[in-house]
């Protein structure tokens, strides 16, 4: 029987990609009958009554590096006081201390070679690098879980010492209920309804997506691009004034059945949960080669080099729209993620009393 499992995250709720990941994992573990606690600053949504939630005082929001230092200090104090003398598994999703497992949801800090020594003198960068190193390489850390092979490669390149740690991939999942039917059939793709999803629109490639659809409209003037996750007043006027680009802001449910292709030309995407969600609904995907979801090797996906010329991206759209049917694909569910932790990750840890 596993001991109590403590997850550490600043915001507990479905308010972002990482936070949704933690929410689904924690609730899944609780549904399996495991004893689960969450240490956090804020709680969103209604938490299952079987999950123990322990809050620490909310630190100042800015600067972020000082906020994180304060958070991890308060978490460390709480853990030592509340769980002293107990056998527990501590699983961090932040730059924490005392944890045995850490899930790495994003890339490591990249200082770059240009003026590296000067940048390392900046207190903010020096603090983040120290916290990152401790998150990964502290003596008690037994397992590191990158959310994709892209992140794993970046971590191992930045920290060669990780070869002495156990590393497992922990992909985000999709709803198991999405697995309905075998195919989504379509006999015509004459209109070209495209969709872009992402709050961080610059990193996720909205500007490139607009240019791709603009170029495609030379072949089909009826084509449109619907944008979710960002409001029109947050993007350049040149984009929001285009009649064929429609902004929908934040929307918890994307009406996938209205779209032919998800366009996701991200410059840097640790995983890309939206790719899995689109494929689970039978929507084809055009994405860059910098998206971690490529690990799952979906069909009905065209992966294009990020720096490829525009005509190569447009050719990818033509290829996807030429398909007469698109399969519904669910390669990895939240249940799979929960089973990975309860059956593989946690049982192999050496549990010690605090």
N, C-alpha and C positions, 0 to 999 in steps of 0.2 A: 504494500500500500504506500502510495506516495505521500510525503509530508505536505504541510501547507505550502502553497505556491503563491509567492508575492510578486505582483507585477507593478512596475514603476513607470508612470506616464504623467506628464503635467496636466493634460486635459483628457478626462475620461468620458468619451462619448463619440458619436459619429459626426465629428466636425472637421474631418480631414482624412487623407489617405492613411497615415500612420495611426491616427486615433481610431478609425474604423477597424483597422487590422487588430488592434489591441482589444477593442470592444467585442469583436466576433470571436477572437481566440479565448478571451476570459470567460465569456458566456458559454462557449462550447465546452470548455474544461469543467465549468460548474455543472452543466447538464450531464456530464459523465460521472458526476458524484464526487469530484475532487474538491478539496478545501482550497478556496481561492480568495486572496485579498488583493486589493488595488490601493496603492499609495499615490495620491494625486493632489493637485491644487484645486481643480475645478471639476464638477460633475455635470454632464449634460445627458438628457434623456433619463428614462426610468430604469434603474438598475435592478436586476434580479435580486430578490431578498436573500438568496443563499450566498451572495457575494459580499464579503466584508470590504467596505470602502472606508479608508482612513485618509483624511485630508490634512495637509500641512498648510500653513499660512501662505497666501499668494504673495509671491515676490514682485517687486517692481518690474514692469514690462521691458523697460529700456534702461541702459543698454542690455541687449540679450545675453551677453556673456556673463555679466554680473548677475542677472536674473537666474541663469543656470547654475552658477556657483552657489547662490543662496539656496536654490531649490535642492541641490544635491546635499548640501550641508544639513538642511532641515530633515531631509529624508534619512540621512545616515543617523542623525540623533534619534529620530523616531524609531527606526528599526532596532537600534541598540537598546532603547528603553522598553519597547513593547514586546520584542521577540527574543530578548536575552534568555539564554538557556534552552531555547527551543530548536528543534531540527526543522529547517525551512529551506525551500528553494527560492532564491531571489532572481527574478527575471527582469532585466532593465530594457527600456526602450528610449532612454534618455542618457545623458552623460552622467551616470551615477557612480556610486561607490558600493562596495560590499556585495555586489551581484555575482551570481555564478554563471548566468547566461545573459547574453546581450543580443538583441535583434538590431541589425544595422539597416535602417530604412533609407539611407541616402549615401551619397559618395563621401569619401574622406575629404578633409580640407586640402585644397591644392594651392600651395603658396606660389608655385611657378618658379622658374629659374631666374627670371629677371629681378634683380635686386633682392634676392632671397634673404641675404643676411640682414638687410635693412628692415624688411618686412617682419622678420622674426623678433625684432626689437619692439614692435608695436604691442602694447599690453593686450589688446583684444585678440590678436592672432596668437600670441604666445599662450594666452589662457585657453583658447579653444583647442589648440594643438595638445596642450597638456591634458585637458579633460578627455580628448579623444583617445590619446595614448592610454590613459588610465582605464577608460571604458573597455578597451580591447585587450590590454596586456597586463592588467593587474594580476598578481599571483593567484587570487581566488577564482578568476574567470576560467571556466572549463570549456565553454562552447560559445562560438560566435556564429550568428545566423544572418548572413546577408540575404536580402530579398530577391537577389538575382545574381547570375554569374558575372554580369557587368560590374556589380558592386563588389563581388568577391575578388575579381581580378584587380580592381582598383585598390582594395584594402591590402591584398598580398603584395602588390607593387610598392605601396607606401610604407607598409610595415612587414618587412621580410620575417620578423620574429614570430609572426602568426603561424608559421609552419609548426610551431610547438603547441598550437591550440587545435582543438577539434572544430572543424568548420562544416556546417550543414546549410543547404539552401532552404529558406522558408518563404516560398512564394505566397503572395496574397491569393485569396480564393474568390469564388463567386457563389451565389446561392445555389444549393442543390436543386431547388424547385425550378431553376431555369432549364433543367434537362427535360424538356417536353417535346416529344416528336423527334423525328430524325432529320428533317430538312425543311428549310423555308424556301418555297418555290417561287420563282418569278419568271415570267415569260418575256418581259420587256423591261428595258432600262432606258427608255427614251428621254426621260426628263433629267435625271442626274441630280438627285437630292443628296447633298453632302452635309456632314455634321462634324463640328469641332467641339471638343469638351475640355475645359481646363480653366481653373481659377488663375493659375500662374501662366498667363497667356503668352508671355514672351518666351519663357523657357520651353513651353510646350509647342511653340511654333505657329502661332496664329498668323503672323505676317506671311510666313511661307505658305500656309494653307490658303490664304486669300489669293496669293499670286498663282498658286496651282489652279484654283477654280477659275480665276480670271483667264488664264491661258486655255483652260478647257472650254470656256464659253465661246471661244473662236469656232469650236465644233458644234456646240449646243448652247444657244442663247437662252434657253429656258433653265439652265442649271443655277442652283442656289446653294448657299452655305449658311446653315444655321449654327449659331454659336451659343454654347451653354457654359455657365460658370463665371462669366464676366459680363458686366454691364457695358452698354455702348459708350457711356461717358468716361470710361477708363481707358479707352483705346484712342489712337490718333483719329482726328476728324476725317482724314482721307479714307479711312476704313468705314467708319460709322455712317458716312453719307452714301455709301454704295447701296443701291436699291436691292441688289441681289444677296446682300449679307444681312441676316436678321439675328438680332441679339435677344436672348431669352433670360439672361441673368442666371442666378442660382436656381437649380431645379433638382429636387431629390430623385425624381424619376424622369429619365430620358425616354421620349416616345420613339424607341428604336425602330418600330415597324414603319415609320415614315421615311426612313433613310436607306440609301443604297450603300454608301461607303462612309466610314469614319476616317477622317484625315488627321493623322497624328505625327507631324514631322518634327518631333521634339529634338531640341539640341542636347538635352540630357534628361533621361527619364529612368530613375532607378528600377522601376518595374513597369508601371502603366496599367493600373487596374481597369481603366476604361477599355483597353484592348480586349481583355478577357470578358468584360461585360457585353461588349459589342458582339463578339463571336458567340457568346451564349444566347444571343437573340438572332443569330443568323445574318448579322450585318458584316459585310466585307470590310477590310482594314487596309489602308495605305499608311505606312509608317516608316520612320527613319531607322537606320541601323544602330541607333543609340538608345533603343527602348528595350528594357530588361525582359519584357513579356515575350521576346523572341525565344527565350528558353523553352517555352511550351510548344513551339513549332506548330502553330495553327495552320490549317488550310485556309483558303480564301483570304490570304494576306499577301500583300506585296511589300517587301522591305527594300527601301531605296537608300543608298548612301546619303548621309546628311548633306554633304556638299555637292551632290549630283546636280547637273544642269536641269533647268525647269522642264525641258522636253522629256527627260527621263521620268520625272514625277507624273507628267501628263500621260505618258505612255502607260504608267502603272494604273492610272484611273481607267484608261481604255480597256486594259486587260481585265480588270475586275468587273467592269460593266458588261464585258462580253460573256461573262459566265451566265448560263441559263438557270443555274440553281446554286444556292449557297447552303452548305451544311451548318447545322447548329452544333457547336463544339463546346464542350465543357471538359477541360483537361485537368482541372485542379479546383476543388471546392473548399469552402471554409471547414467542412467536416474533415477533409484530408489534412488540412493544416493542424486542426485540433488533434487528430490521431497521430500525426508526426510528433507532436510534443508529448502527448500522454503515453505513447507506446515506444517511442524511440529516443527522443531527446532527454526527457526527465529521468527515465529509469536508468540511464547510463551515467548519471552524475554521481559523484561521490558526495553524499550529503553529510554535512558536519553541523554540530550544534554551535549556535552563535555564542 
